[in-house]
Amino acid sequence: MQELNPDDFADTALLPADTTITPTLLKIIRSETFDDFINELTPSDQQWLNRQSFAGKTGQIAWLENGQCIIGSSGEDSLSTLGHLPYQLPEGVYRLTDDASFIALLGWGLGGYRFDRYKLADRMPAKLILPDSANASELVHTIKATNLSRDLINTPAQDMAPSHLQAEVEALAETFAAEVNTTVGDELLDLECGAIHAVGRAAADGPRLMDLTWGDLDHPKITIVGKGVTFDSGGLNMKPSGGMRWMKKDMGGAAIAMGLAYLVMSQGLPIRLRMLIPAAENAVAGNAFRPGDVLDTHKGLTVEIDNTDAEGRLLLCDALSMASSEKPELIVDYATLTGAARGAVGAEIGALFSNDDALAQELMQFGRAEDDAVWPMPLHDDYDYMIKSNIADLVNSAASPYAGAVTAALFLKRFIDDVPWVHFDIMAFNIRKRPGRPEGGEAMALRSVYRYLAQRFGAIDE
């Protein structure tokens, strides 16, 4: 586990517990204790709160005459407990009068995020001094992992082409003394990754596969895979303008995989980590892959192309085959894969598919505890008929308008051997602003998986 230094707190909206700056005090008032709190106040302070219409409800903020700040709460700990405060409170330094839960403190840190690469922020977030009891390392690094994913997703394709994503993976590897090997362009054919190659060969910035490894060889092998389509035009089955507008986020799976890898390495989990990031821009040119083409894949299966806009599963199938051949204890993949998943669970829940029902249920429970909602979806094998091809082993996109997220997951399952596997079909983007969750790129299903790994494998003994 990496030791914290003062610089690690930068851009987290948090400060170490030993900070000597005189803070403004914050008190959380839960709904069930509101009456008791009011009765203990002086008449003057009671009138002061009445004038501010403070009733102890979630999200309410009020001030006492002595300058102390009062925060309303429902009593349920979540990112919303404190996540609205970094930009609703005046700039400055604050300290809670009582301890707060990990998830509440995390909400403050995540709520302090702003993407300011192209536009200067109009103000700084309010900063919170952590309580002595807080797990500062895990808090700080969870925020930094999340914000890494957010920054990558929010960056437009002009500055987040496959080569840029490669540079980010290499920087991550350098931070934690991990190893990374990258295969670019036609060299992918030597790896038998014909699907990755086909998706990205029409782009000026060539397709590539980044392969990061970290940890002790004797530790359990865990492999993370992230879809890295840095921009998706739809290829020759070109998207309409509305569908193309936010396709800079189509590398959200890669960004979340990188955030999870960051958190695993920063906390020193005793696992042998492998992260595979297949990256490509799905562009249009004379050498673009076409509907009707048949691609060779790493697993040896042939894939007939029904729709070039179903390209994410083509990147993933080669990477998942490589991951599966090593027989790890668990494979987790993240992908902004289907609109059907958004239709099923909306934009704020990660659709979860797994070949292990018990594992899927565990992850859902961890998601609830971490305020990181995921929901198990059916891998209904009877729908396999939808991805059959008359001239190849399978087709990349079902002709049926039904169960699109399920058939996409079934396609990926064909590239998994007898290995526990979890597939997340996620939005990777907040379409509305919520406490602790600014609008824009989001590391969905990161904390739920990390917490599962941390509980299952524990931390390295120092």
C-alpha positions as CSV (number, residue, x, y, z in Angstrom):
1,M,0.0,0.0,0.0
2,Q,1.3,3.4,-1.0
3,E,2.0,5.9,1.9
4,L,0.2,9.2,1.6
5,N,2.0,12.5,1.4
6,P,0.4,16.0,1.3
7,D,0.5,16.1,-2.5
8,D,-1.7,13.1,-2.7
9,F,-4.6,15.1,-1.3
10,A,-4.5,17.6,-4.3
11,D,-7.7,17.6,-6.3
12,T,-9.6,15.4,-3.7
13,A,-11.3,18.3,-1.8
14,L,-10.0,16.5,1.4
15,L,-7.2,17.5,3.8
16,P,-5.3,15.3,6.3
17,A,-6.6,14.9,9.8
18,D,-3.5,16.8,11.2
19,T,-4.2,19.9,9.2
20,T,-3.7,23.0,11.4
21,I,-5.8,25.5,9.5
22,T,-8.7,26.7,11.7
23,P,-11.8,25.3,10.1
24,T,-15.5,26.1,10.0
25,L,-17.3,23.4,12.0
26,L,-20.0,21.3,10.3
27,K,-22.6,19.3,12.2
28,I,-24.8,16.7,10.5
29,I,-28.3,16.6,11.8
30,R,-30.2,13.4,11.0
31,S,-34.0,13.6,10.6
32,E,-34.7,11.3,13.6
33,T,-32.6,13.5,16.0
34,F,-33.8,16.9,14.6
35,D,-36.3,17.6,17.4
36,D,-33.7,16.8,20.1
37,F,-31.2,19.1,18.4
38,I,-33.6,22.0,18.2
39,N,-34.6,21.7,21.8
40,E,-31.0,21.9,22.9
41,L,-30.5,25.2,21.1
42,T,-30.9,28.7,22.6
43,P,-34.0,30.6,21.6
44,S,-31.9,32.9,19.5
45,D,-30.4,30.0,17.5
46,Q,-33.8,28.4,17.1
47,Q,-35.1,31.6,15.6
48,W,-32.0,31.8,13.4
49,L,-32.7,28.3,11.9
50,N,-36.4,29.1,11.5
51,R,-35.5,32.1,9.4
52,Q,-33.5,29.8,7.2
53,S,-36.4,27.3,7.0
54,F,-34.1,24.5,8.2
55,A,-36.0,21.3,8.9
56,G,-33.1,18.8,8.9
57,K,-34.0,17.4,5.5
58,T,-31.4,15.8,3.2
59,G,-29.5,18.5,1.3
60,Q,-30.5,21.4,3.6
61,I,-27.7,23.8,4.8
62,A,-28.1,26.4,7.5
63,W,-25.9,28.5,9.8
64,L,-25.9,29.2,13.5
65,E,-25.1,32.7,14.9
66,N,-21.6,31.5,15.9
67,G,-20.8,30.6,12.3
68,Q,-21.2,26.8,12.7
69,C,-22.8,25.1,9.7
70,I,-25.6,22.6,10.0
71,I,-26.3,19.9,7.4
72,G,-29.5,18.0,7.1
73,S,-29.5,14.2,6.5
74,S,-32.0,11.4,6.2
75,G,-29.8,9.2,8.2
76,E,-28.9,6.9,5.3
77,D,-25.2,7.1,4.5
78,S,-24.6,7.5,0.8
79,L,-22.6,9.8,-1.5
80,S,-25.5,12.2,-1.1
81,T,-24.9,12.7,2.6
82,L,-22.0,15.2,1.9
83,G,-21.6,15.0,-1.8
84,H,-23.4,18.3,-2.5
85,L,-21.3,20.4,-0.2
86,P,-18.0,21.1,-1.9
87,Y,-19.7,23.5,-4.3
88,Q,-22.6,24.6,-2.2
89,L,-20.6,25.8,0.7
90,P,-18.4,28.8,0.4
91,E,-14.7,28.2,-0.4
92,G,-12.7,27.4,2.7
93,V,-11.8,24.6,5.1
94,Y,-14.3,22.7,7.1
95,R,-14.3,20.0,9.8
96,L,-17.1,17.7,11.0
97,T,-18.0,17.9,14.7
98,D,-18.6,14.1,14.7
99,D,-17.2,11.1,12.8
100,A,-18.8,10.2,9.4
101,S,-18.9,7.0,7.4
102,F,-16.5,6.1,4.7
103,I,-19.2,6.5,2.0
104,A,-20.3,9.9,3.3
105,L,-16.7,11.2,3.3
106,L,-16.1,9.7,-0.1
107,G,-19.2,11.6,-1.4
108,W,-17.5,14.9,-0.4
109,G,-14.3,14.0,-2.2
110,L,-16.1,12.8,-5.3
111,G,-18.4,15.9,-5.2
112,G,-15.3,18.1,-5.5
113,Y,-14.5,17.0,-9.0
114,R,-14.4,19.4,-11.9
115,F,-13.1,18.7,-15.4
116,D,-11.0,21.8,-16.1
117,R,-8.7,20.8,-18.9
118,Y,-10.2,23.2,-21.4
119,K,-12.0,25.7,-19.1
120,L,-10.8,27.3,-15.9
121,A,-13.0,26.6,-12.9
122,D,-14.8,29.6,-11.5
123,R,-14.0,28.6,-8.0
124,M,-12.3,25.9,-5.8
125,P,-14.3,23.3,-3.9
126,A,-14.7,23.6,-0.2
127,K,-12.2,21.3,1.6
128,L,-12.9,18.9,4.4
129,I,-10.4,17.9,7.1
130,L,-10.7,14.2,7.5
131,P,-11.6,12.8,11.0
132,D,-8.8,10.9,12.8
133,S,-10.8,7.7,12.4
134,A,-11.0,7.9,8.6
135,N,-9.2,5.4,6.3
136,A,-7.4,8.2,4.5
137,S,-5.4,6.1,2.1
138,E,-8.4,4.2,0.8
139,L,-10.5,7.4,0.6
140,V,-7.9,9.4,-1.3
141,H,-7.0,6.7,-3.7
142,T,-10.6,5.8,-4.4
143,I,-11.2,9.5,-5.3
144,K,-8.1,9.6,-7.5
145,A,-9.0,6.3,-9.2
146,T,-12.5,7.6,-9.9
147,N,-11.3,10.9,-11.1
148,L,-8.8,9.2,-13.4
149,S,-11.6,7.4,-15.1
150,R,-13.7,10.6,-15.2
151,D,-10.9,12.6,-16.8
152,L,-10.2,10.0,-19.4
153,I,-13.9,9.7,-20.4
154,N,-14.5,13.5,-20.4
155,T,-11.5,14.1,-22.7
156,P,-12.5,14.5,-26.4
157,A,-11.3,12.1,-29.0
158,Q,-8.8,14.7,-30.4
159,D,-6.8,14.3,-27.2
160,M,-7.8,10.7,-26.4
161,A,-7.0,8.7,-29.5
162,P,-5.6,5.1,-29.1
163,S,-2.0,6.4,-28.8
164,H,-3.1,8.8,-26.1
165,L,-4.8,6.0,-24.2
166,Q,-1.6,4.0,-24.6
167,A,0.3,6.8,-23.0
168,E,-2.1,6.9,-20.1
169,V,-1.7,3.2,-19.5
170,E,2.1,3.5,-19.6
171,A,1.9,6.4,-17.1
172,L,-0.3,4.2,-14.8
173,A,2.2,1.3,-15.1
174,E,5.1,3.7,-14.2
175,T,3.4,4.9,-11.1
176,F,3.1,1.4,-9.7
177,A,6.2,-0.2,-11.2
178,A,3.9,-2.5,-13.3
179,E,4.9,-3.9,-16.7
180,V,3.1,-3.0,-19.9
181,N,3.4,-4.4,-23.4
182,T,1.6,-2.8,-26.4
183,T,0.9,-4.3,-29.7
184,V,0.1,-1.8,-32.5
185,G,-1.4,-2.0,-36.0
186,D,-0.6,-5.0,-38.2
187,E,1.3,-6.6,-35.4
188,L,-2.1,-7.4,-33.9
189,L,-2.5,-10.0,-36.7
190,D,0.6,-11.8,-35.5
191,L,-1.2,-12.1,-32.1
192,E,-4.2,-13.5,-34.0
193,C,-6.3,-10.4,-32.9
194,G,-8.0,-9.9,-36.2
195,A,-11.1,-8.4,-34.6
196,I,-9.3,-5.6,-32.8
197,H,-7.3,-4.9,-36.0
198,A,-10.4,-4.8,-38.2
199,V,-12.2,-2.3,-36.0
200,G,-9.4,0.2,-35.9
201,R,-7.5,-0.2,-39.2
202,A,-9.4,2.6,-41.0
203,A,-8.3,5.3,-38.4
204,A,-5.2,7.4,-38.8
205,D,-4.2,6.5,-35.2
206,G,-3.9,2.7,-35.4
207,P,-5.5,0.1,-33.2
208,R,-3.6,-1.4,-30.3
209,L,-3.7,-3.8,-27.4
210,M,-2.2,-2.7,-24.0
211,D,-1.3,-5.6,-21.7
212,L,-0.4,-4.5,-18.1
213,T,0.7,-6.9,-15.4
214,W,1.5,-6.2,-11.7
215,G,1.9,-8.2,-8.5
216,D,3.4,-11.4,-7.3
217,L,3.3,-14.3,-9.6
218,D,2.3,-16.5,-6.7
219,H,-0.8,-14.5,-6.0
220,P,-4.3,-15.3,-7.4
221,K,-4.6,-14.1,-11.0
222,I,-7.3,-11.5,-11.7
223,T,-7.8,-10.0,-15.2
224,I,-9.6,-6.8,-16.0
225,V,-10.6,-5.9,-19.6
226,G,-11.9,-2.5,-20.8
227,K,-13.4,-1.6,-24.1
228,G,-11.3,1.3,-25.5
229,V,-13.2,2.6,-28.5
230,T,-11.8,6.2,-28.4
231,F,-14.5,7.4,-30.8
232,D,-17.3,5.5,-32.5
233,S,-18.6,6.9,-35.8
234,G,-20.4,3.6,-36.3
235,G,-18.1,2.7,-39.2
236,L,-19.8,2.1,-42.5
237,N,-23.0,1.6,-40.6
238,M,-22.6,5.2,-39.6
239,K,-24.5,6.6,-36.6
240,P,-26.8,9.6,-37.0
241,S,-25.5,12.9,-35.6
242,G,-27.4,12.5,-32.3
243,G,-26.0,9.1,-31.7
244,M,-22.5,10.2,-32.5
245,R,-22.4,13.2,-30.3
246,W,-21.2,11.6,-27.1
247,M,-19.1,8.8,-28.6
248,K,-15.9,10.2,-27.0
249,K,-17.2,8.2,-24.0
250,D,-17.1,4.9,-25.8
251,M,-13.7,4.2,-24.2
252,G,-15.5,4.4,-20.8
253,G,-14.9,0.7,-20.2
254,A,-11.1,1.2,-20.6
255,A,-11.2,4.2,-18.3
256,I,-13.0,2.3,-15.6
257,A,-10.7,-0.7,-15.9
258,M,-7.8,1.7,-15.5
259,G,-9.4,3.3,-12.4
260,L,-9.9,-0.1,-10.9
261,A,-6.3,-1.1,-11.6
262,Y,-5.1,2.1,-10.0
263,L,-7.1,1.4,-6.8
264,V,-6.0,-2.3,-6.6
265,M,-2.4,-1.3,-7.0
266,S,-2.5,1.7,-4.7
267,Q,-4.0,-0.5,-1.9
268,G,-1.6,-3.3,-2.5
269,L,-4.2,-6.1,-2.9
270,P,-2.4,-9.5,-3.0
271,I,-3.4,-10.4,-6.5
272,R,-1.5,-11.0,-9.7
273,L,-3.3,-8.3,-11.8
274,R,-3.5,-8.3,-15.5
275,M,-5.3,-5.5,-17.4
276,L,-6.0,-5.7,-21.1
277,I,-7.1,-2.6,-23.0
278,P,-8.0,-3.1,-26.6
279,A,-8.1,0.4,-28.2
280,A,-9.3,1.6,-31.6
281,E,-11.2,4.4,-33.3
282,N,-14.1,3.1,-35.4
283,A,-13.6,5.3,-38.4
284,V,-14.5,5.3,-42.1
285,A,-12.0,5.0,-44.9
286,G,-11.4,2.8,-47.9
287,N,-10.0,0.0,-45.8
288,A,-12.8,0.0,-43.2
289,F,-14.3,-3.3,-42.3
290,R,-17.7,-3.9,-44.0
291,P,-21.1,-5.5,-43.3
292,G,-20.8,-9.1,-44.6
293,D,-17.0,-9.4,-43.9
294,V,-15.9,-12.4,-41.9
295,L,-13.2,-11.8,-39.3
296,D,-10.7,-14.3,-37.7
297,T,-10.4,-14.0,-33.9
298,H,-7.9,-14.9,-31.2
299,K,-10.0,-17.9,-30.1
300,G,-10.2,-19.3,-33.6
301,L,-13.9,-18.5,-34.0
302,T,-15.0,-16.7,-37.2
303,V,-17.3,-13.8,-36.9
304,E,-19.6,-12.5,-39.7
305,I,-20.2,-8.7,-39.5
306,D,-23.8,-7.8,-39.5
307,N,-23.3,-4.2,-38.3
308,T,-20.0,-2.3,-38.1
309,D,-21.6,-0.3,-35.2
310,A,-21.4,-3.4,-33.0
311,E,-17.7,-3.0,-32.8
312,G,-17.1,-3.0,-29.1
313,R,-17.7,-6.7,-28.7
314,L,-15.2,-7.3,-31.5
315,L,-12.5,-5.5,-29.5
316,L,-13.5,-7.4,-26.4
317,C,-13.7,-10.8,-27.9
318,D,-10.0,-11.0,-28.8
319,A,-9.0,-9.6,-25.4
320,L,-11.3,-11.9,-23.5
321,S,-9.9,-14.9,-25.3
322,M,-6.4,-13.9,-24.4
323,A,-7.5,-13.4,-20.8
324,S,-9.3,-16.7,-20.6
325,S,-6.4,-18.7,-22.0
326,E,-4.4,-17.9,-18.9
327,K,-7.1,-19.4,-16.6
328,P,-7.3,-16.6,-14.0
329,E,-9.5,-16.9,-11.0
330,L,-11.7,-14.1,-12.3
331,I,-12.2,-12.0,-15.4
332,V,-14.0,-8.7,-15.2
333,D,-14.8,-6.6,-18.3
334,Y,-16.3,-3.1,-18.6
335,A,-17.9,-1.8,-21.8
336,T,-20.2,0.9,-23.0
337,L,-21.7,-1.8,-25.1
338,T,-25.4,-1.6,-25.8
339,G,-28.3,0.9,-25.8
340,A,-30.4,-2.1,-24.8
341,A,-28.8,-2.2,-21.4
342,R,-29.7,1.5,-20.9
343,G,-33.2,0.7,-21.9
344,A,-33.3,-2.1,-19.3
345,V,-31.8,-0.5,-16.3
346,G,-31.4,3.2,-17.2
347,A,-28.2,5.3,-17.2
348,E,-27.4,5.1,-13.5
349,I,-27.2,1.3,-12.9
350,G,-24.6,-1.0,-14.3
351,A,-26.0,-4.0,-16.1
352,L,-24.2,-7.0,-14.8
353,F,-23.8,-10.4,-16.6
354,S,-22.0,-13.3,-15.1
355,N,-21.5,-17.0,-15.6
356,D,-21.6,-17.3,-11.8
357,D,-24.9,-16.4,-10.3
358,A,-23.6,-16.3,-6.7
359,L,-20.9,-13.9,-7.7
360,A,-23.4,-11.7,-9.5
361,Q,-25.5,-11.5,-6.3
362,E,-22.4,-10.7,-4.2
363,L,-21.5,-7.9,-6.5
364,M,-25.0,-6.5,-6.3
365,Q,-24.8,-6.4,-2.5
366,F,-21.4,-4.7,-2.6
367,G,-22.9,-2.2,-5.1
368,R,-25.6,-1.3,-2.6
369,A,-23.2,-0.9,0.3
370,E,-20.9,1.3,-1.9
371,D,-23.7,3.4,-3.4
372,D,-22.5,2.0,-6.8
373,A,-25.6,0.3,-8.2
374,V,-25.2,-2.8,-10.4
375,W,-28.0,-5.2,-11.3
376,P,-27.7,-8.8,-12.5
377,M,-29.1,-9.6,-16.0
378,P,-29.8,-13.0,-17.5
379,L,-27.3,-14.8,-19.7
380,H,-30.2,-16.7,-21.3
381,D,-28.6,-19.4,-23.5
382,D,-31.7,-20.0,-25.4
383,Y,-31.1,-16.7,-27.2
384,D,-27.9,-18.1,-28.7
385,Y,-29.8,-18.7,-31.9
386,M,-29.9,-15.0,-32.5
387,I,-26.1,-14.8,-33.0
388,K,-25.8,-17.8,-35.3
389,S,-24.4,-17.2,-38.8
390,N,-24.9,-19.3,-41.9
391,I,-21.3,-18.8,-43.1
392,A,-19.3,-18.2,-39.9
393,D,-19.2,-19.4,-36.3
394,L,-21.3,-16.5,-35.2
395,V,-22.5,-13.1,-36.2
396,N,-21.5,-9.9,-34.3
397,S,-25.0,-8.4,-34.1
398,A,-28.4,-10.1,-33.8
399,A,-31.0,-9.1,-36.4
400,S,-33.7,-9.2,-33.7
401,P,-34.6,-6.0,-31.9
402,Y,-35.1,-7.9,-28.7
403,A,-32.7,-8.6,-25.8
404,G,-29.8,-6.7,-27.4
405,A,-27.8,-6.5,-24.2
406,V,-28.3,-10.3,-23.6
407,T,-27.2,-11.3,-27.1
408,A,-24.1,-9.0,-26.8
409,A,-23.2,-10.7,-23.5
410,L,-23.8,-14.2,-25.1
411,F,-21.5,-13.2,-27.9
412,L,-18.7,-12.4,-25.4
413,K,-19.4,-15.6,-23.4
414,R,-18.4,-17.6,-26.5
415,F,-14.8,-16.3,-25.9
416,I,-14.7,-17.3,-22.3
417,D,-13.5,-20.8,-21.2
418,D,-14.5,-22.3,-17.9
419,V,-13.4,-19.3,-15.9
420,P,-15.6,-17.1,-13.5
421,W,-16.4,-14.0,-15.6
422,V,-18.3,-10.8,-15.0
423,H,-19.3,-8.4,-17.8
424,F,-20.5,-4.9,-17.1
425,D,-22.6,-3.1,-19.8
426,I,-22.4,0.5,-18.5
427,M,-23.2,4.1,-19.4
428,A,-20.0,5.5,-17.9
429,F,-21.6,8.9,-17.9
430,N,-23.8,10.9,-15.6
431,I,-26.5,12.5,-17.6
432,R,-27.6,14.6,-14.7
433,K,-25.9,16.2,-11.7
434,R,-26.3,14.5,-8.3
435,P,-24.4,14.9,-5.0
436,G,-21.0,13.2,-5.4
437,R,-21.7,12.6,-9.1
438,P,-21.1,15.6,-11.4
439,E,-22.5,15.5,-14.9
440,G,-20.1,13.8,-17.2
441,G,-17.8,10.7,-17.2
442,E,-18.3,8.3,-14.3
443,A,-16.5,5.2,-13.0
444,M,-19.6,3.0,-12.7
445,A,-19.2,-0.4,-11.0
446,L,-15.6,0.4,-10.0
447,R,-16.2,0.4,-6.2
448,S,-18.4,-2.6,-6.1
449,V,-15.8,-4.8,-7.8
450,Y,-12.9,-3.3,-5.7
451,R,-14.8,-4.0,-2.5
452,Y,-15.4,-7.6,-3.6
453,L,-11.7,-8.1,-4.4
454,A,-10.6,-6.4,-1.2
455,Q,-12.9,-8.6,0.9
456,R,-12.0,-11.8,-1.0
457,F,-8.3,-11.4,-1.1
458,G,-7.5,-8.9,1.7
459,A,-4.6,-6.5,1.8
460,I,-0.9,-7.3,1.8
461,D,0.6,-7.6,5.3
462,E,3.2,-4.9,5.8
